[in-house]
Amino acid sequence: MAKKKAATKAAPPVQSEGERIALAAAEYADNKKAGDILIMDLRGLSTVTDFMVLCSVDSLPQLRAVRDEIWDEIEENHERRPLVADTNMESLWLVLHYGDVMVHIFHKDKRLFYSLEELWGDAPRIEWASTVPVKKTPARKAATKAVKKVAKKAAKKTAKKAAK
């Protein structure tokens, strides 16, 4: 009598510590209702960091709240502090650099201006799911639309380069 082969499940891909920190940073930003959260995989593209997390906020108090949430939660849950932190609130762009993960917290206007999604348009995106429902205000809808437009433009540019 022939034995049945046991169904083998493919093991889920092993996440690096950097990827776990990036996903956690996205979740912590989401906890404070940051919008347009994006995780980019820069491995092989950058010597500065492996993962970049981008998020947008609507106000200075929210900018501070998102920064504090990410800083405190990563320190508490992952026992890591930023190696470098640019936390000048007046710039409306805060950066927390954890070595293999760089977190950028932008005021929505600054994010559109600097457009890191376009600069790193060839970087793969890492999927993640928000667990916090976000109320879509007119300003947030406009910012989301603008960010998607920039990302679409960058994708077309990358495809055009690849075709050459």
Buried (B, 14 or more C-beta within 10 A) or exposed (E): EEEEEEEEEEEEEEEBBBBBBBBBBBBBBBBBBBBBBBBBBBBEBBEEBBBBBBBBBBEEEBBBBBBEBBBEBBEEEBEBEBEEBEBEEEEBBBBBBBBBBBBBBBBBEBBBEBBBBBEBBBBEEBEBEBEEEEEEEEEBEEBBEBBEEBBEBBBEEBEEEEEE
